[in-house]
Structure formats: C-alpha cells, structure tokens
Amino acid sequence: MRSLEAGHAIGRAFALIQRFPLQVFGVALLAGAVPTRALYYGISLQQARGLPDFAGTFEGIFVSLLLQTIVAGLLVSSAISGEPGLGTGPRRLPRLFLAGLLNAIGSIVAMICLLFPYFFLLTRWSVVGAVTASEDIGISTAFGRSSELTEGARLRIFGLLITSGVCQMLLLVLGMVVLIPVTGATAATQDFSWQPAAFAMRLVLETLMFALSGALQCALYVALRERRDGPFADRLSEIFA
C-alpha cells in the first residue's frame, strides 16, 4: 500500500504540519519538548547525587514513548476538530496519559528482556495514541485496536519508524550545524547543559522532532485505518487525501 511507504507517509506528515502549524508546533512544544527538558533536569540532579547513568537512559526512553503517545493523540484531536485549539484532546488527556504510560511500561519491560520484543511492541502499539484520541473505546480496547490495525503491515511500519528516527537524527544534526554559530552555545550537544543558548536550542530542536514524530503517527493511523476498514468519509481522511 503506497500510503505506508516511508516517503509517502512523511509527505503526509508534512502536509499536516503545513495545514495546522500552530497546533502541531504548540502541542510538540508544550506536551513534548518542555516535559523532556524537565526530565533531563531531573536526571542531572540524579547524576549529581551519584545515581547510576543507566537509570537516566531508561527514564529517557520511558518518557519519550509516553510523550509521543500524548502528542500524537492531541494532534489527531486537533486535526479532527479543524479549528484553532485541540478539539476534544484536553478532555481525553487523562486517557492519553494512561495509554502512554502503559505503552512505555510495556516497551521498557520488553527492552529489559530482549530487543526483539521491544521492537515488536513498538510497531504493534505504534498508533495507540491516535486510536485513544479518535475512537470512543476504552484503554485496553485501544491497544487491541492498534494491534488489529498494524497486523500484516508491521515490517513496513518498522521500516517507517527507522526512517523517522533517521530523519529526526538528521534534523538534530542540521539544527545544531545551523544554530550553534547563531546561539554560540558551546555545550549544545549536551542534553544536560543549562547554558541558556544551549537550552533554548535543544528546546527548539526537540519541538521540531516531536512535531515530525506526532504528525507521522497521525498519517500512519489514517493509512492503517483505511487499509483495514476501507475509505472513511471524515475529516481525517480529507486532510490526508
């Protein structure tokens, strides 16, 4: 299916960003980048107390999965409403938080066991945030629905997630190449730097990365839904047509 090809899916994600820039970047900043910076502040305090570094690594992955689920759900709600704001997203925030929490816990447990179960769950639950925000079903049912939608397409989804990760890394490198001379941030490559220019630069870059990953999850959800259930005559299908 063409809509599941990496290039087409990323193109759809950029179309969503172009259509709703304020919502996409606003959600990415407030629900993604700001909590991430708060996380690293907590990790830096933890390291200052002599706690092991590996704990910070798992915390980073855990919070990243949690926040990506929330960001994707809020973006879907915003796209459905088609109006300034987040639609029903804020009302569903507790459910999105719980879905993201369960997603992160399951993935971390799988990672501790073996990498293969981690990647399996990563693809199987890749649209749970979008499902939670857009379909009137319970949390446990949302995980089942995500598994149902991704069935038969998980290898393509895995490739798409890898492509997305590479794009985000390139965005990070490009952003640093452009912004380091502008900001003069000598510690810009350090996640734990609290130099003002470096902190601001990391905030900008993380906002861009959350915007891309969230929009991509929205595009992926629509493609999987159409693949599984056929074309839908609703606002989401119109946006990604």
ZAMARGU-4260 file (C-alpha; in steps of 0.2 Angstrom, whole numbers, plus 5000, padded with zeros to 4 digits):
<rodrens>
0) 5000/5000/5000 | 5008/5016/4994 | 5002/5026/5009 | 5013/5015/5020 | 5028/5019/5010
5) 5041/5029/5020 | 5042/5044/5008 | 5023/5045/5006 | 5019/5044/5024 | 5032/5058/5028
10) 5025/5068/5014 | 5008/5066/5023 | 5015/5071/5039 | 5022/5087/5032 | 5005/5091/5024
15) 4998/5090/5041 | 5011/5102/5049 | 5008/5114/5034 | 4990/5114/5037 | 4990/5116/5056
20) 5007/5124/5060 | 5001/5132/5076 | 4993/5117/5084 | 5007/5105/5078 | 5021/5115/5085
25) 5011/5121/5100 | 5007/5103/5105 | 5025/5097/5101 | 5032/5111/5112 | 5021/5110/5127
30) 5017/5092/5128 | 5034/5086/5121 | 5049/5097/5122 | 5045/5106/5139 | 5042/5090/5148
35) 5058/5082/5140 | 5069/5097/5146 | 5061/5095/5164 | 5066/5076/5163 | 5084/5080/5159
40) 5084/5092/5173 | 5078/5078/5185 | 5091/5066/5178 | 5105/5079/5180 | 5100/5081/5198
45) 5100/5062/5200 | 5118/5061/5192 | 5124/5074/5204 | 5119/5063/5218 | 5129/5049/5211
50) 5115/5038/5205 | 5119/5026/5190 | 5118/5033/5172 | 5109/5018/5165 | 5093/5024/5175
55) 5093/5040/5166 | 5094/5031/5149 | 5078/5020/5154 | 5070/5036/5160 | 5073/5045/5144
60) 5066/5031/5133 | 5051/5029/5145 | 5046/5047/5145 | 5049/5049/5126 | 5037/5035/5122
65) 5024/5042/5135 | 5026/5059/5127 | 5025/5053/5109 | 5009/5044/5113 | 5001/5060/5121
70) 5007/5072/5107 | 5000/5060/5093 | 4983/5059/5102 | 4982/5078/5104 | 4987/5081/5086
75) 4973/5069/5080 | 4960/5078/5091 | 4966/5095/5084 | 4965/5088/5066 | 4948/5081/5068
80) 4941/5097/5075 | 4948/5108/5061 | 4948/5123/5072 | 4961/5133/5082 | 4964/5123/5098
85) 4965/5105/5102 | 4947/5099/5100 | 4942/5085/5112 | 4961/5082/5116 | 4962/5091/5133
90) 4946/5081/5139 | 4955/5065/5134 | 4972/5069/5141 | 4970/5058/5156 | 4966/5043/5145
95) 4980/5048/5133 | 4992/5049/5148 | 4986/5032/5154 | 4988/5024/5137 | 5006/5032/5135
100) 5010/5026/5152 | 5005/5008/5148 | 5014/5009/5132 | 5030/5015/5140 | 5030/5002/5154
105) 5027/4988/5142 | 5040/4993/5130 | 5053/4996/5144 | 5049/4979/5151 | 5051/4971/5134
110) 5068/4980/5131 | 5075/4974/5148 | 5070/4956/5142 | 5076/4957/5124 | 5077/4969/5110
115) 5066/4959/5098 | 5050/4960/5110 | 5053/4979/5112 | 5053/4982/5093 | 5038/4970/5091
120) 5028/4981/5104 | 5034/4997/5096 | 5026/4993/5080 | 5011/4984/5087 | 5006/4999/5098
125) 5013/5012/5086 | 4996/5021/5084 | 4988/5018/5101 | 4989/5037/5105 | 4979/5041/5089
130) 4966/5027/5092 | 4964/5033/5110 | 4960/5051/5104 | 4949/5047/5089 | 4939/5032/5093
135) 4927/5031/5108 | 4934/5015/5116 | 4942/5010/5132 | 4961/5010/5135 | 4963/4991/5134
140) 4952/4991/5118 | 4963/5004/5111 | 4979/4993/5112 | 4969/4979/5104 | 4963/4991/5090
145) 4981/4997/5087 | 4987/4978/5086 | 4972/4975/5074 | 4977/4990/5063 | 4995/4986/5062
150) 4993/4967/5059 | 5000/4962/5042 | 5010/4978/5040 | 5022/4978/5055 | 5038/4976/5044
155) 5033/4991/5034 | 5029/5001/5050 | 5046/4996/5057 | 5055/5002/5042 | 5044/5018/5043
160) 5049/5020/5061 | 5068/5018/5057 | 5066/5031/5043 | 5058/5043/5055 | 5072/5040/5068
165) 5085/5044/5054 | 5076/5059/5049 | 5075/5065/5067 | 5093/5062/5069 | 5097/5072/5053
170) 5086/5086/5059 | 5095/5086/5075 | 5112/5087/5067 | 5107/5100/5054 | 5099/5111/5068
175) 5115/5110/5078 | 5125/5115/5062 | 5114/5130/5059 | 5110/5135/5077 | 5127/5133/5086
180) 5135/5148/5076 | 5119/5158/5079 | 5117/5155/5098 | 5136/5152/5102 | 5130/5138/5113
185) 5147/5129/5116 | 5138/5115/5126 | 5124/5112/5113 | 5127/5094/5110 | 5124/5090/5129
190) 5107/5085/5134 | 5111/5091/5152 | 5118/5108/5148 | 5109/5123/5156 | 5118/5136/5147
195) 5104/5147/5141 | 5108/5147/5122 | 5110/5128/5123 | 5094/5125/5132 | 5084/5136/5120
200) 5092/5127/5105 | 5088/5110/5112 | 5070/5116/5116 | 5068/5121/5098 | 5076/5105/5091
205) 5065/5094/5102 | 5049/5104/5097 | 5053/5100/5078 | 5057/5082/5082 | 5041/5079/5092
210) 5031/5088/5078 | 5038/5077/5065 | 5035/5061/5075 | 5017/5066/5081 | 5012/5071/5063
215) 5019/5054/5056 | 5009/5044/5069 | 4993/5053/5063 | 4997/5049/5045 | 5001/5031/5049
220) 4985/5029/5059 | 4974/5036/5044 | 4984/5024/5032 | 4982/5009/5043 | 4963/5013/5046
225) 4960/5015/5028 | 4970/4999/5024 | 4960/4989/5037 | 4942/4996/5036 | 4942/5005/5019
230) 4940/5023/5015 | 4932/5034/5028 | 4921/5050/5024 | 4928/5060/5038 | 4939/5075/5042
235) 4955/5065/5045 | 4953/5056/5028 | 4950/5073/5020 | 4966/5080/5027 | 4977/5066/5022
240) 4969/5063/5005
</rodrens>
